[in-house]
Amino acid sequence: MKLNKSIFTKEEILVLSKLNTPSKIQDFLNKMPVNFEECGETLLSPRGVLKNNKCHCIEGAFFAAAALWFNGLGKPFVVDLRATPEEWDHVITVFKKKGKWGAISKTNHSVLRYREPLYRDIRELVMSYFHEYSDDYGKGEKTLRGFSEPVDLSLFGSEWLISGENLWFLGDYLDSVKHSKILGKKQVKELRKLDAVEIHGGNVTEWDRSGKKKL
């Protein structure tokens, strides 16, 4: 499905047209404050992200997918990384260049970030996140357990790009699609915990809650 760019405002087109490579999209997201959802949970549309100048991981993934689609860099593909039940999933935008997969990722931490288009398939790309995907409680547990195949957001038309409502239906759909497991029960039991240096490195953050960039 080809994107009708006329749905965007002149201001939005000016911003999106400059984001004509995956690297530029990633840099743009890195410069944007994190949405800490101070007033309640949100799932902002790409228009909402630009209007509010903030986003969290899934909002950033949808925005990055929109920017890729807008600039003819591929379909707006996102992949859901599934964690253990007590932990947060993470959503990335995936793109292909010269037959290899890469990823754009919005996160406040020093891990789970951009991936160069070097990976032969989605599983190989996902596994590059495995050792740095850990619990939020400092216990050093490796918590990545599965992943979805790329979900093409263009299948939902284009209204989600400019919606003034939260995109809960897209979040629910991502959660409902089939996910492939990456570990068996025995492998889970034998996992080595992250050491103190790895935990410390993973706790480095880019933005504070006041909206100030720390790094």
Wavefront OBJ file of the C-alpha trace (Angstrom):
o trace
v 0.000 0.000 0.000
v 1.458 3.350 -1.044
v 1.246 6.086 1.553
v -0.821 9.174 0.755
v 1.401 11.937 2.144
v -1.348 14.530 1.895
v -2.773 13.302 5.208
v 0.084 15.077 6.965
v 0.365 18.790 7.725
v 3.057 20.901 6.057
v 4.969 20.977 9.342
v 4.845 17.191 9.683
v 5.964 16.701 6.089
v 8.912 19.020 6.690
v 10.047 16.931 9.645
v 9.418 13.505 8.126
v 11.056 14.325 4.783
v 14.348 14.965 6.567
v 14.292 11.519 8.164
v 15.266 9.752 4.954
v 17.621 7.121 6.389
v 17.263 4.716 9.324
v 20.212 6.432 11.026
v 18.532 9.835 10.815
v 15.342 8.390 12.246
v 17.284 6.881 15.139
v 19.121 10.146 15.796
v 15.787 12.000 15.814
v 14.334 9.588 18.377
v 17.452 9.822 20.541
v 17.044 13.593 20.703
v 13.405 13.279 21.766
v 12.594 13.121 25.505
v 11.179 9.910 26.914
v 7.460 9.679 27.604
v 7.332 8.622 31.252
v 3.515 8.646 31.160
v 3.234 10.977 34.154
v -0.497 11.486 33.532
v -1.350 7.871 32.702
v -0.588 5.281 30.069
v -0.450 6.365 26.444
v 0.114 4.909 23.020
v 0.595 8.039 20.935
v 0.295 8.025 17.158
v 3.174 9.411 15.063
v 1.279 12.709 14.936
v 0.916 12.586 18.711
v 4.632 11.949 19.116
v 5.479 15.055 17.077
v 2.862 17.154 18.848
v 3.982 16.145 22.347
v 7.701 15.845 21.503
v 8.124 12.696 23.566
v 7.702 8.957 23.213
v 8.363 5.613 24.844
v 9.467 2.425 23.093
v 6.312 1.363 21.234
v 5.414 4.964 20.357
v 8.934 5.425 19.014
v 8.657 2.182 17.050
v 5.412 3.299 15.402
v 6.905 6.702 14.623
v 10.039 5.140 13.092
v 7.900 2.782 11.010
v 5.901 5.777 9.776
v 9.086 7.646 8.816
v 10.416 4.644 6.866
v 7.094 4.297 5.030
v 6.852 8.035 4.342
v 10.305 8.086 2.743
v 9.842 4.952 0.666
v 12.407 2.999 2.671
v 10.234 -0.055 3.067
v 7.038 -1.191 4.704
v 6.296 -0.002 8.261
v 7.436 -3.205 9.965
v 7.580 -3.594 13.757
v 8.624 -6.584 15.855
v 7.515 -7.331 19.408
v 10.224 -8.701 21.697
v 8.495 -10.742 24.390
v 9.906 -10.862 27.900
v 8.987 -12.973 30.926
v 5.461 -12.260 32.283
v 6.665 -9.948 35.051
v 8.805 -7.839 32.708
v 8.122 -5.384 29.894
v 8.063 -6.340 26.246
v 10.041 -4.109 23.883
v 8.997 -3.089 20.363
v 11.470 -2.315 17.584
v 11.119 -1.099 14.007
v 12.895 -3.338 11.521
v 14.176 -2.470 8.082
v 16.065 -4.225 5.328
v 19.092 -3.015 3.389
v 20.935 -5.076 0.800
v 19.142 -8.184 1.988
v 20.072 -7.764 5.663
v 17.919 -6.712 8.618
v 18.535 -3.844 11.010
v 16.475 -2.161 13.732
v 15.511 1.253 15.083
v 14.740 1.360 18.789
v 13.589 4.000 21.274
v 14.822 3.306 24.789
v 16.063 5.310 27.738
v 18.770 2.806 28.596
v 22.222 2.096 27.220
v 20.986 -1.261 25.889
v 18.292 -2.468 23.441
v 19.225 0.238 20.955
v 19.847 0.614 17.189
v 21.090 -2.327 15.142
v 23.003 -1.998 11.901
v 21.513 -3.882 8.903
v 23.858 -6.853 9.250
v 21.530 -9.694 10.218
v 20.436 -12.470 7.887
v 16.970 -12.956 9.342
v 14.694 -11.675 12.096
v 15.679 -14.353 14.605
v 19.348 -13.494 14.226
v 18.522 -9.809 14.719
v 16.405 -10.534 17.801
v 19.108 -12.708 19.342
v 21.511 -9.770 19.208
v 19.389 -8.309 22.029
v 19.370 -11.415 24.207
v 22.311 -10.854 26.542
v 21.420 -7.246 27.290
v 17.682 -7.840 27.797
v 17.413 -8.086 31.582
v 15.009 -7.520 34.468
v 14.178 -4.088 35.867
v 15.036 -5.042 39.437
v 18.808 -5.367 39.267
v 18.810 -9.128 39.792
v 20.667 -9.764 36.549
v 18.021 -12.079 35.091
v 18.064 -12.444 31.303
v 14.402 -12.078 30.404
v 13.939 -12.173 26.621
v 11.823 -15.184 25.722
v 10.337 -14.729 22.272
v 9.551 -12.520 19.306
v 6.931 -11.883 16.661
v 7.530 -11.907 12.951
v 7.515 -8.401 11.406
v 4.040 -6.867 11.560
v 3.200 -4.649 8.598
v 1.345 -1.629 9.995
v 0.248 -0.568 6.500
v -2.332 -3.364 6.725
v -4.213 -1.074 9.101
v -4.438 1.711 6.544
v -3.043 5.142 7.314
v -5.431 6.642 9.872
v -3.242 5.429 12.754
v -0.479 7.755 11.550
v -2.461 10.899 12.360
v -4.899 9.687 15.003
v -5.621 11.876 18.006
v -6.514 8.779 20.021
v -4.294 6.225 21.726
v -3.443 3.319 19.427
v -4.437 0.610 21.883
v -5.789 -1.579 19.076
v -2.318 -1.779 17.487
v -0.708 -2.613 20.806
v -3.296 -5.335 21.410
v -2.737 -6.740 17.936
v 1.027 -6.927 18.441
v 0.470 -8.789 21.684
v -1.939 -11.231 20.037
v 0.130 -12.349 17.028
v 2.108 -15.549 17.132
v 5.443 -15.296 18.915
v 8.334 -17.715 18.441
v 10.080 -19.007 21.553
v 13.852 -18.698 21.691
v 14.574 -20.877 24.736
v 13.566 -24.238 26.146
v 12.910 -24.841 29.859
v 16.314 -26.440 30.398
v 18.080 -23.539 28.711
v 16.222 -21.071 30.941
v 17.358 -22.908 34.081
v 20.987 -22.883 32.924
v 21.164 -19.158 32.109
v 23.999 -17.278 33.774
v 22.987 -14.024 35.458
v 24.472 -10.714 34.396
v 27.441 -9.673 36.508
v 27.727 -6.384 38.400
v 29.458 -4.549 35.545
v 26.781 -5.605 33.046
v 23.992 -4.568 35.411
v 25.641 -1.196 36.003
v 26.065 -0.591 32.277
v 22.452 -1.481 31.579
v 21.252 1.004 34.188
v 22.827 3.985 32.410
v 19.991 6.219 31.174
v 19.795 8.984 28.589
v 16.928 11.151 29.940
v 15.723 12.092 33.413
v 12.082 12.551 34.344
v 12.279 16.322 34.101
v 12.987 15.989 30.367
v 16.655 16.849 30.703
v 19.146 14.903 28.569
v 21.796 13.327 30.771
v 24.103 12.086 27.986
l 1 2 3 4 5 6 7 8 9 10 11 12 13 14 15 16 17 18 19 20 21 22 23 24 25 26 27 28 29 30 31 32 33 34 35 36 37 38 39 40 41 42 43 44 45 46 47 48 49 50 51 52 53 54 55 56 57 58 59 60 61 62 63 64 65 66 67 68 69 70 71 72 73 74 75 76 77 78 79 80 81 82 83 84 85 86 87 88 89 90 91 92 93 94 95 96 97 98 99 100 101 102 103 104 105 106 107 108 109 110 111 112 113 114 115 116 117 118 119 120 121 122 123 124 125 126 127 128 129 130 131 132 133 134 135 136 137 138 139 140 141 142 143 144 145 146 147 148 149 150 151 152 153 154 155 156 157 158 159 160 161 162 163 164 165 166 167 168 169 170 171 172 173 174 175 176 177 178 179 180 181 182 183 184 185 186 187 188 189 190 191 192 193 194 195 196 197 198 199 200 201 202 203 204 205 206 207 208 209 210 211 212 213 214 215
